Each structure stands twice: as C-alpha cells, then as structure tokens.
C-alpha cells in the first residue's frame, strides 16, 4: 500500500495542501506561491497525467504524499495487459468518482479529497481558468512521452480565449450540453465567432449545468465514503488553520505550536493572492441587490465572464432578464445596470 493521497478538483488547492504537509514535516520551507495565488512552484508527487497513477502504484516508490485529479480511468491505457480499464464516458459523474475511490482505496492507506460546494463554485471555476496555464515546457515534460497531442490541450492565457477553447474542445462530447446544433441556433459555426455578450449568454444558459452535476456528485460520494476525508474549500476560506490541522491530523502529522504560528503567517501571504476567494459572495450580493433595488457597486472587483454569466443566469432564475444585445461591457453597479433590466 502507498501512503497518503490527495484527490482534488482542479483549483481546489491540492498542490498547496501537499506543500503544507511537507512544510509541517520540515522537508520544505520556501513558499511556492505564484502571482496568480497558485502553488505551482512546488512540484511534489503529482500523479498526472493519469498514466502516472498506475506507474506509481506498480513501482517500489514510497512517497510520503501524492496527489492526483479525479476521473482517473478516462485516458488510462489497457494495452499493456494490466488490470486497468477505461471507464465508459457516459456514466453518471457520481459513479465515476465512486469508481475512482473504490480503486484508490485498494492502493493508498488514506485519501484526502479536496473539492467545492455551492458556496465555492465560482471560486473554484475561476481558479481553474486563472491558474492552470499549461506551458510548452510542461507539456513536453509531463505529457508528450505518453503520446498526448499538444492540440488536445488548452494553452491559452487569456481567460476569454481559455473559455472559448474549452468550449470548442467539449462540443459534442458526452456529459456536455454544448453541441454543434446548439451553436447553430446562434447562427454560428464556431465558438470563436461569438461576441462577448453572446458568449456570456451561452455560458449563462449552458455552462453551469455541468458544474451543478459535479457539485452534487461530490456531495453524494462524501456521504457514502466514511473512510475517506472530504474537505470542501469553503472551510479553507472560513477556518484556514482549523482546516489545515484537521487535514494534518487525518494524515497523522504532528503539528507543533511553532508550526501553527508559522501557518498563521503563511495564511496571510496565501490569502493576499486569492483574488477569486470571495467571488461567490460578491456575485450573490450583486443578484440580491438588483432584485431588492438596493445600490451596490462592485467596480473594485474584477468579474470574469464566468461571474457575469452566473449573475445573468441567477437574475433569469428570478424572472429578471438582461437586455444583453451588444452588452460586451458589463455594468459595475446596480444603478447603471437598471437600464439593461427587464423585470
């Protein structure tokens, strides 16, 4: 059996947690934070792409901590005659996650899951867009040797273009409502033909369906796996030290009083760089303020197109439509928004 595994959604701070655990044990001390707030300066034992999970399990390596993303069988090769297999991609997402856990429990002593809830949905989605840039060097060092094609990866650094390429990649894939027929309803042949306002409206109509499925699936498997520790990143925002100590205790780590004081300083450095951390509460305040006709100004907060789409969807859910034709620049306060609303 291998030791401690962190299974985490992209954007759920798996790299940061692995660094924290190593810091607690005294094997690292340099903060790995990038300007985006990610911890990607730390390498650790990342089992990605998915083939590395099976290589590691079959090896004699005994890393203290490892980390990987879910859906581990999606691209797993079965050509070597091993016991690994390819998951049918039309399975419900909770079944995919459960299949992951059932397999990983047989190979790791303890599994810590990091994921999100409804109150951290925009936080994690924005983290994914902001922090998961894949450079040429990373592609060559991590993926090329496994036969992956560069064209299959999203190498965009601009958030809007990142979203466009992500949609383009997922069009007509299973588990998505984004189809060629859907795009044709807009008289478009490609997502790259969409103006900003059209892209926002498409996202408001289609994007969050998959996010809701993922959120509910994690909730389901968390209730059915008492032998796995689940941490929703909300607690990292609301109770940072307690969350770290709870995770460390689960992995049987001894956290000294000195380390706790150092963790408090680390929290300050980390929190300053988490620009997406309050996006859920900000966007919800925008929506509730518009509904109640209360003044609210969010000009100091830079909304992503995902945030804007969430606001548009939430208003629509409350029978308030946006006159979105050619509205490529979103208003930044409720007063300026009023002329674009149909109540």
N, C-alpha and C positions, 0 to 999 in steps of 0.2 A: 504493500500500500504506500502511496505517496502521502505527503503531509498536507498542509493547508492550501486550499484552493479558493480564489476569489472569482466568482462567476458574476459578470456585471454587464449591464447595458452600456453601450457607447454613451459617454457623457455622464456616467454615474460615479466617477472618481475611483475606478478600480486601481489605476496606476498610483494615485495619491495614497490610497489605503495600503498598497503593498510597500510604498516608500515609508509610510508611517510605521508599519510593523518592523521594517528593517531599522528605522531610526530608534524605536523603542529598544531593540535588541543591541543597538550600538554598532551595527555594521555599515551605517551611512550617517552623514551629518549635514551634507550640503543640500539646501533647499532646491528641489527640482523644478520650481515654478517658472513657466514661460510667461511672456507678456499677456497671453490670452487667458491665463489662470490655470492652464493645464499643467500636469506634472510630467510631461513627456520628455523632459531632460533626464528622467530616470528610466533605465532600461528594464531592470528586474528580470523576471522569468515570464515573459509574455508568450503564451501559447497561441499564437496567431501568425499566419493563417491556421485553419483548423487542423491541417495535417500535423502540425507540431504537437497537438494534444496526444495523438496516438503514438508519435515518435517518442515523446516524453514518457508515456505510460510503459512503452516497451523497452525503455532504456534503464540503465542502472543509476541514473542521476537521482539524487535525493535533495532537491531544493527545499529550503525551509518554507518558502511561499511561492505560489504560482498564480497566474490569472489568465482568464480566457473569457470570450464572449459566448452568448447562447447560440442555439441552432447549430450545434457542433457537427451534425451529420450532413448538412446541406451540400457541402462540396467534398465530403470525405471519400477518398478513393477506396474501392473494394477490389482493385485489380491485382493486389499482391496476395490474395488468398487469405487475408486476415479475417477476423470476426466482425470487422466494422462494416457498416452498411449505409446506404443512402436513404434518408428519410423521404417519404412521399411528401412532396411540397404542398399538397392540398390538405394536409392535416390541420385541424384547429390549433391555434398557437399555444394554448394551454397544454395540449397533448405533446407538442414539440418540446416545450420546456420540461414537461414531466419526463419525457424520454431522455433528455439531457441529464436530468438529475438522477434518474434510475441508473444510468450508465456510470456517471461520475462518482456516485456513492460507492460503487464497487472498486474504485481505484484511488480514492482520496479519503483520508481519515476524517477531515472536516471540510465543509463547504460553506463559505460566506457569500450570500447573494446581495448585490447592490443594485437597486432598481428605483422606480419612481412611483408616485401616486398621482391622483387627480390634481393635487395642490402643488405638484412639482413638474407637471407635464411640459409647460413652456420652458422651464429652466433646462430640463434635460434635452429637449429638442433643439434649443438654441445652442447648448453646449456642443451637441453633435455637429451642428453647422459651423460653429466658430473654431472648434478645437481639433478636428480630425483631419487636418490637411495631410495629404499623402504626397511626399516629395518623390522625385525620381530616384534619389538615393535609397529611400526607404523601400520603394517598390522593388528595386534591384536586389537589395539585401534580404528582404523578407519574402517576397512573392515570386520573383522570376524563376527561381530554381524549382518551384513546384508546378511550373507550367502555366501560371496565370498570365493573361494578356493584359497589357497596360491599358488597352481600350476599355476594359471592363471596370476600371476604377475611376472615381471622381477626383480629379486632380485640381479642381477649381479652388481659388482662394477667395473670390468674391462671393458673398452669401447668396445673392440673387442667381448668379450663374451656377453656384453649387446646387441650389434648389432645382433649377432648370435641368441640369444634367442628371440629378437624382430622379426626377420625374421621367425623363427620357429613358433612363435605364429600366425603370419599373413599369413602363407602359406595356400592357398585355401580360405582365407576369401574374402568377397566381397570388392570391392574398392582396390584390390591389383593385380599386375601382377605377383606376386610370387606364382607359383603353383607347385605342385608335378611334373607335366610334365616338367616345366621349369627346375627344379633341375635335372631331369633325363637326360636332354640334356647335362649335365656336367658329366654324368655317376656317379652321386651321389644319395644317398637315403636320405641324411640329410644335412642340412646346416653345421652341426658340422664336416662334412667330408672335408669341403673346406679349402685349404691352404689360407694364407693371400692374395696372389696375385689373387687367384680365387674369393675370397670374394670381393676384391676390384673391379674386373671386373664385377661381378654380380651387385654390387651396382651401378657402372657406367652405366650399361645397364638398370637397373630396378628401383633403389631407388627414383630417383628424379621425376619420373612421378607423384607420389602421392603428393610430395611437391609442384610441379607446380599447381596441381589441387587445393590444399589448398590455395596457394597464390592468384590464380585467383578468387577463391570463395570469399575470404575476400575482394578483390578489388571490386567485384560485389556488395556484400551486403553493403559495405561502401558507394556506390553511390546511394543506394536505401533506406537508413535509415537516413534521415536528423535529426531525433530526438534522435539519438544515437551518442555519441562522439567516434571517432576512432583515436587511436594513434598507429602509426607504430613505432617500437622500433628504427628505424633509427634516429628518432628525439631525442631519449634519448641519443644516442651516439653523435649526432652532436650539439644539443642545449639542454643540460640537464636542466638547470634552467628554461628556457622558457617553456620546455615541462612540467615540474612539475607544474609551475604556471598556465599553460593552463588547466591542469587536475584539479588542485585545484579550479580554478575559475568555472569550469563546475560543480563541486560539491558544489559551493557556500561557499568555505572556505576562511577565512580571513588570508592572509599570511603577517605577519608583516615584517618590514625591518630587524629586528633582526633574524627572522626565515630565511630570504633569505640568510643572511650571514652564518648562520649555515648550510644551504643547500649546500652552496659552499664547506664547509669543508667535508660534507657528500659525496659530489660528488667525492672529491679526494680519500677518503677511498674506496668508491664503485668502482671507475674506476681502481684502482690498482689491483683489484681482478678479473676483467672481461677479462680473458685471451682469450676468444673467440670473443671479440668485433670487431676485425679487420680481421677476417678470410675471409670474402668476398672479401675485397680489396686485401689481400695478395694472395689469390688463383687466383684472376683475373690478378694480376700482374705476377704471375708465367706463366699463359697461354699466356698473351700478350708478355711477354719476350721471351718465346720459339718460338712463331710464328714469331717474329721480329728478332730472332737470337741475342737478347741482353742478356748480362750477368746479372743474378740476383741470389743472394744467400739468401736462406730462412732457413739456418741452425739454426738461433736463434729462429725460430718459430716452434713449435711442431705441425705438421699436424696430424689430426686424419684420420682414414680410410675414413671417410665421405669426408674430404677435398681432400684426394688423389683421391677418386672416382670422385669427381667433376672436378678435373684437368684432369683426364683421359677422362671423358665424353666431356669436353669442347674442348680438343685437337681433339678428334674424330669428333666433330661437325665442326671442321675446317680442316678436312681431314688429320689429323696427328694422326697416330696410335702409340701405345706403344708396344714394344716387351716385353710383360708382363709375359711371361713364367718364373716361378720361381722367379719373381721380388718381393720378400717378403719385401725387404727394399727399400723404395722409395729414389731416389736421393735427394740431398738438394741444388743443384744449377743447372743452365741451362747447364753449361759445362759438368758436369757428366751425365746429362740427355741425351745428344745428341746421345750417342751410342745406346740408347734404343728406338730411334725415327725412324719411317718410314714416311717420308714426301711424 
